[in-house]
Amino acid sequence: MSDGGIYLHMSGTCEYYDAMKPLIPTIRKVTWKTLGDRRPWMLQGVKVDGLPCRLFFETRRAAEIKLSELIAHGKKVKGLAKKVTVEQCVDAGQAIELLAPYGKSLVDAAKFMADYLARSTASCTVTELVEKLLKDQRADGASDVYIRDLTSRLSRFCSALDQTETTTFGERKVSTITTDEINDYLRALELSPLGRNNYRRCLHVCFASAVPKYCLENPITTTKQAKVVEKAPGILKPEAFDRLINVADERIRPMLALSAFAGVRPAEVRRLTWADVDLEQRHVEITAEKAKTAGARFIPICDNLLAWLLRSPSRVGLVVIDNLGLERKLTLEARSAAGITEWPADGLRHSWVTYRYALTNDAARTAAEAGHTQAVLFKYYRRPVPKVEGEKWFAILPHDQEGQGSPPIPFDQAAQA
């Protein structure tokens, strides 16, 4: 403006000030021709957010309180301004430029940084976080299988599995770990897409427990998941498994039979005792404590499974020998003797579900016996095979019993799921 004045729009009116004149705070009563929603007391000669303005109030006391607040704020600002150096003013200018595209102020940035530094100071190392997580999971009743899974994967994250892994995070502060670092780490692991995603899931659980105490957000949330190409479930041919179980050591035959002819999961069969196997009532009981999904179920014992279980030299204690190394050794020896060079993932359980469904054509019952939903059955387990293949599978008997007894599959007479 040529006269050095400033026009301000306040409450729908246009107020004019001469910028060259000093502002003198005054409070006075205003007489309006029509009061309407206007306020009778006016405070003028003050600045709000650096600009001169007039403020209106219902009472003189309210105007005086506001004037006191503005004076106190002005003194505080002047005191702060005296402490600012020229270099800090330059820094402030640069910071304002950096923040401008995002609509944020210096105060916003300072609050964010102060919060980040406070969390960094209070943050713990990844190793400490993992220890706390495992302790909490045990206290919350998580299963032993889940605890072992978390322990295995998170221990590898904290310290290298072998000398080929150079990136470890155990001594790092939780708040300093970024999404990009996790992406690089997961991609460097020699894992299948599904294995990588399972690893990512464990990391997500771990870092989720750190929010908001040790870090602002979970860095795993925005990491990339590997693309998993769905494949038909791998199953064994009846002829191949017939050779395998008949040449297998008698100490692992109950395990093989329960997996192949009752669909018991590997982790579940290792927890089973002979008390869970009722040969009179013809069912296997999977209790909630031993089930993967914490859901109890009964699985019928068909004729050929009964034949294999009755041949066990001992039916006391654990069904599986309590020596994982020996169990794996005997299993590999049996596969070799049977001429099986390729073993599908979770092959016995996939085979049982496939042949069980082929035999009964009953998705609901098969899913219930397997311990999952029909949706899971059709998505991950079911593989179309002829019914005759199912009949062959459940007719596999010890070679010295072949051709003996009644038809091999009286499921309807066995315990219901």
JODA-V324857 format. One record per residue. RES is the residue in three letters. PHI is phi in degrees with one decimal (999 if undefined). Layout:
res=RES phi=PHI
res=RES phi=PHI
This chain:
res=MET phi=999
res=SER phi=-69.8
res=ASP phi=-91.6
res=GLY phi=76.3
res=GLY phi=-88.7
res=ILE phi=-129.3
res=TYR phi=-98.9
res=LEU phi=-126.9
res=HIS phi=-95.0
res=MET phi=-128.4
res=SER phi=53.4
res=GLY phi=84.8
res=THR phi=-116.3
res=CYS phi=-104.2
res=GLU phi=-104.5
res=TYR phi=-119.9
res=TYR phi=-129.0
res=ASP phi=-89.8
res=ALA phi=-66.9
res=MET phi=-82.7
res=LYS phi=-89.8
res=PRO phi=-69.8
res=LEU phi=-84.2
res=ILE phi=-120.5
res=PRO phi=-61.9
res=THR phi=-140.6
res=ILE phi=-122.8
res=ARG phi=-148.2
res=LYS phi=-87.6
res=VAL phi=-111.6
res=THR phi=-101.5
res=TRP phi=-99.7
res=LYS phi=-63.7
res=THR phi=-127.7
res=LEU phi=-69.5
res=GLY phi=53.7
res=ASP phi=-97.0
res=ARG phi=-75.1
res=ARG phi=-101.3
res=PRO phi=-81.8
res=TRP phi=-111.5
res=MET phi=-120.3
res=LEU phi=-109.9
res=GLN phi=-129.1
res=GLY phi=78.5
res=VAL phi=-127.0
res=LYS phi=-117.4
res=VAL phi=-127.2
res=ASP phi=56.2
res=GLY phi=84.4
res=LEU phi=-119.6
res=PRO phi=-68.6
res=CYS phi=-159.6
res=ARG phi=-113.8
res=LEU phi=-120.8
res=PHE phi=-120.0
res=PHE phi=-137.8
res=GLU phi=-75.0
res=THR phi=-131.9
res=ARG phi=-65.4
res=ARG phi=-60.9
res=ALA phi=-63.8
res=ALA phi=-67.4
res=GLU phi=-64.4
res=ILE phi=-61.9
res=LYS phi=-65.1
res=LEU phi=-63.2
res=SER phi=-61.7
res=GLU phi=-62.9
res=LEU phi=-67.0
res=ILE phi=-65.4
res=ALA phi=-63.0
res=HIS phi=-64.8
res=GLY phi=-63.2
res=LYS phi=-64.7
res=LYS phi=-64.7
res=VAL phi=-63.9
res=LYS phi=-63.1
res=GLY phi=-63.7
res=LEU phi=-67.0
res=ALA phi=-61.8
res=LYS phi=-66.0
res=LYS phi=-85.0
res=VAL phi=-81.4
res=THR phi=-86.9
res=VAL phi=-62.6
res=GLU phi=-61.4
res=GLN phi=-67.8
res=CYS phi=-63.8
res=VAL phi=-65.0
res=ASP phi=-59.0
res=ALA phi=-61.8
res=GLY phi=-62.9
res=GLN phi=-64.6
res=ALA phi=-63.9
res=ILE phi=-61.6
res=GLU phi=-64.0
res=LEU phi=-66.2
res=LEU phi=-85.4
res=ALA phi=-54.4
res=PRO phi=-61.0
res=TYR phi=-103.4
res=GLY phi=67.5
res=LYS phi=-111.1
res=SER phi=-99.3
res=LEU phi=-62.0
res=VAL phi=-65.4
res=ASP phi=-57.9
res=ALA phi=-65.1
res=ALA phi=-66.4
res=LYS phi=-64.0
res=PHE phi=-62.6
res=MET phi=-67.0
res=ALA phi=-62.9
res=ASP phi=-66.1
res=TYR phi=-62.3
res=LEU phi=-66.7
res=ALA phi=-64.3
res=ARG phi=-69.5
res=SER phi=-62.4
res=THR phi=-66.6
res=ALA phi=-83.4
res=SER phi=-66.8
res=CYS phi=-109.9
res=THR phi=-79.2
res=VAL phi=-62.2
res=THR phi=-59.1
res=GLU phi=-64.7
res=LEU phi=-63.9
res=VAL phi=-61.7
res=GLU phi=-60.3
res=LYS phi=-67.0
res=LEU phi=-60.5
res=LEU phi=-63.3
res=LYS phi=-63.1
res=ASP phi=-66.3
res=GLN phi=-63.4
res=ARG phi=-63.6
res=ALA phi=-64.7
res=ASP phi=-86.0
res=GLY phi=87.0
res=ALA phi=-62.2
res=SER phi=-69.8
res=ASP phi=-62.1
res=VAL phi=-62.5
res=TYR phi=-64.8
res=ILE phi=-62.4
res=ARG phi=-64.8
res=ASP phi=-63.9
res=LEU phi=-60.7
res=THR phi=-60.1
res=SER phi=-62.2
res=ARG phi=-71.9
res=LEU phi=-73.3
res=SER phi=-65.3
res=ARG phi=-65.5
res=PHE phi=-66.7
res=CYS phi=-77.1
res=SER phi=-139.2
res=ALA phi=-58.7
res=LEU phi=-70.7
res=ASP phi=-153.4
res=GLN phi=-70.0
res=THR phi=-75.5
res=GLU phi=-97.0
res=THR phi=-101.5
res=THR phi=-98.9
res=THR phi=-133.7
res=PHE phi=-125.4
res=GLY phi=-55.4
res=GLU phi=-92.9
res=ARG phi=-77.2
res=LYS phi=-70.7
res=VAL phi=-57.4
res=SER phi=-70.1
res=THR phi=-96.0
res=ILE phi=-85.0
res=THR phi=-108.9
res=THR phi=-60.9
res=ASP phi=-60.9
res=GLU phi=-63.6
res=ILE phi=-67.0
res=ASN phi=-57.7
res=ASP phi=-62.8
res=TYR phi=-63.9
res=LEU phi=-65.1
res=ARG phi=-68.7
res=ALA phi=-80.5
res=LEU phi=-71.8
res=GLU phi=-86.3
res=LEU phi=-127.6
res=SER phi=-69.8
res=PRO phi=-53.8
res=LEU phi=-66.6
res=GLY phi=-63.1
res=ARG phi=-63.5
res=ASN phi=-66.9
res=ASN phi=-66.0
res=TYR phi=-63.4
res=ARG phi=-59.9
res=ARG phi=-60.2
res=CYS phi=-65.1
res=LEU phi=-64.2
res=HIS phi=-62.6
res=VAL phi=-60.3
res=CYS phi=-63.6
res=PHE phi=-73.4
res=ALA phi=-62.5
res=SER phi=-72.5
res=ALA phi=-92.5
res=VAL phi=-91.3
res=PRO phi=-100.8
res=LYS phi=-67.8
res=TYR phi=-107.3
res=CYS phi=-153.6
res=LEU phi=-68.3
res=GLU phi=-148.7
res=ASN phi=-82.1
res=PRO phi=-68.9
res=ILE phi=-78.8
res=THR phi=-56.2
res=THR phi=-100.1
res=THR phi=-74.2
res=LYS phi=-83.5
res=GLN phi=-92.3
res=ALA phi=-73.3
res=LYS phi=-79.9
res=VAL phi=-102.6
res=VAL phi=-88.0
res=GLU phi=-67.3
res=LYS phi=-122.6
res=ALA phi=-62.7
res=PRO phi=-61.7
res=GLY phi=-79.3
res=ILE phi=-131.0
res=LEU phi=-98.1
res=LYS phi=-74.4
res=PRO phi=-53.7
res=GLU phi=-63.5
res=ALA phi=-67.7
res=PHE phi=-71.8
res=ASP phi=-56.8
res=ARG phi=-63.9
res=LEU phi=-62.0
res=ILE phi=-69.4
res=ASN phi=-78.2
res=VAL phi=-97.4
res=ALA phi=-69.8
res=ASP phi=-60.7
res=GLU phi=-61.2
res=ARG phi=-72.8
res=ILE phi=-110.9
res=ARG phi=-61.9
res=PRO phi=-58.4
res=MET phi=-62.8
res=LEU phi=-62.0
res=ALA phi=-66.9
res=LEU phi=-65.8
res=SER phi=-72.2
res=ALA phi=-83.7
res=PHE phi=-113.2
res=ALA phi=-133.6
res=GLY phi=68.6
res=VAL phi=-70.4
res=ARG phi=-64.6
res=PRO phi=-54.2
res=ALA phi=-67.4
res=GLU phi=-71.1
res=VAL phi=-66.2
res=ARG phi=-73.1
res=ARG phi=-96.2
res=LEU phi=-68.2
res=THR phi=-113.4
res=TRP phi=-65.3
res=ALA phi=-67.6
res=ASP phi=-82.7
res=VAL phi=-107.1
res=ASP phi=-97.1
res=LEU phi=-75.9
res=GLU phi=-79.3
res=GLN phi=-81.7
res=ARG phi=62.9
res=HIS phi=-152.3
res=VAL phi=-107.4
res=GLU phi=-98.2
res=ILE phi=-102.4
res=THR phi=-74.4
res=ALA phi=-59.7
res=GLU phi=-69.4
res=LYS phi=-103.1
res=ALA phi=-84.6
res=LYS phi=-63.5
res=THR phi=-96.2
res=ALA phi=59.5
res=GLY phi=-120.4
res=ALA phi=-72.7
res=ARG phi=-159.6
res=PHE phi=-115.2
res=ILE phi=-120.1
res=PRO phi=-67.4
res=ILE phi=-98.5
res=CYS phi=-80.3
res=ASP phi=-59.4
res=ASN phi=-71.9
res=LEU phi=-64.2
res=LEU phi=-59.0
res=ALA phi=-62.2
res=TRP phi=-69.8
res=LEU phi=-67.8
res=LEU phi=-66.9
res=ARG phi=-83.5
res=SER phi=-63.4
res=PRO phi=-66.0
res=SER phi=-144.4
res=ARG phi=-121.8
res=VAL phi=-133.3
res=GLY phi=78.5
res=LEU phi=-67.8
res=VAL phi=-70.0
res=VAL phi=-99.6
res=ILE phi=-59.1
res=ASP phi=-84.1
res=ASN phi=-156.7
res=LEU phi=-61.3
res=GLY phi=-63.4
res=LEU phi=-66.2
res=GLU phi=-58.7
res=ARG phi=-66.0
res=LYS phi=-62.1
res=LEU phi=-65.2
res=THR phi=-66.6
res=LEU phi=-63.4
res=GLU phi=-63.3
res=ALA phi=-66.1
res=ARG phi=-61.6
res=SER phi=-63.8
res=ALA phi=-65.3
res=ALA phi=-85.6
res=GLY phi=75.6
res=ILE phi=-95.3
res=THR phi=-96.3
res=GLU phi=-119.5
res=TRP phi=-118.5
res=PRO phi=-66.3
res=ALA phi=-59.5
res=ASP phi=51.3
res=GLY phi=-59.9
res=LEU phi=-70.8
res=ARG phi=-67.1
res=HIS phi=-59.1
res=SER phi=-64.7
res=TRP phi=-59.6
res=VAL phi=-60.4
res=THR phi=-61.8
res=TYR phi=-74.3
res=ARG phi=-64.7
res=TYR phi=-68.4
res=ALA phi=-62.0
res=LEU phi=-75.2
res=THR phi=-100.6
res=ASN phi=55.0
res=ASP phi=-123.0
res=ALA phi=-66.4
res=ALA phi=-62.3
res=ARG phi=-69.7
res=THR phi=-62.2
res=ALA phi=-63.4
res=ALA phi=-63.8
res=GLU phi=-67.7
res=ALA phi=-78.4
res=GLY phi=85.1
res=HIS phi=-149.2
res=THR phi=-90.2
res=GLN phi=-65.0
res=ALA phi=-60.6
res=VAL phi=-66.7
res=LEU phi=-56.9
res=PHE phi=-74.9
res=LYS phi=-81.2
res=TYR phi=-115.3
res=TYR phi=-111.1
res=ARG phi=-70.0
res=ARG phi=-134.6
res=PRO phi=-59.4
res=VAL phi=-138.9
res=PRO phi=-65.0
res=LYS phi=-59.6
res=VAL phi=-61.4
res=GLU phi=-68.0
res=GLY phi=-63.5
res=GLU phi=-63.9
res=LYS phi=-64.1
res=TRP phi=-60.7
res=PHE phi=-85.2
res=ALA phi=-105.3
res=ILE phi=-71.7
res=LEU phi=-126.7
res=PRO phi=-54.1
res=HIS phi=-58.0
res=ASP phi=-83.1
res=GLN phi=-115.9
res=GLU phi=-58.7
res=GLY phi=82.7
res=GLN phi=-95.0
res=GLY phi=80.5
res=SER phi=-82.8
res=PRO phi=-51.1
res=PRO phi=-77.1
res=ILE phi=-133.1
res=PRO phi=-86.0
res=PHE phi=-61.1
res=ASP phi=-65.6
res=GLN phi=-88.7
res=ALA phi=-83.5
res=ALA phi=-59.8
res=GLN phi=-79.1
res=ALA phi=-72.6
